[in-house]
Amino acid sequence: MMGIASPGMLMALGAVAVLLLALLLKLLGGKPKRAEKWEKAEIMKKLLALSESEANLRQPAPAVRLRAPAPRPTGRPSAAHLKASSKTTLPSRAKAR
């Protein structure tokens, strides 16, 4: 009786049971149901409507002509727009030796 109840034998029986269960499920699972003609027709209509709506969204809007900006009077720029170009010079210190 010890030989039948050994842990190795119980693991082997468990593995065989799992394999049999997997094989049974695979055989009885059956094939997926195929779509009928009227179902295929509905799907095609929906896809066609989607593609047409996407095509309408992709079309660019007609280009609108923008007016040219009004010419600005050319003159001296104001002091606020001038950039300080001269660097301030500081007297150099004599090096201590």
Contacts in CASP RR format, 6 or more apart in sequence:
PFRMAT RR
TARGET T0000
AUTHOR 0000-0000-0000
METHOD contacts of the structure
MODEL  1
MMGIASPGMLMALGAVAVLLLALLLKLLGGKPKRAEKWEKAEIMKKLLAL
SESEANLRQPAPAVRLRAPAPRPTGRPSAAHLKASSKTTLPSRAKAR
3 9 0 8 1.000
35 43 0 8 1.000
END
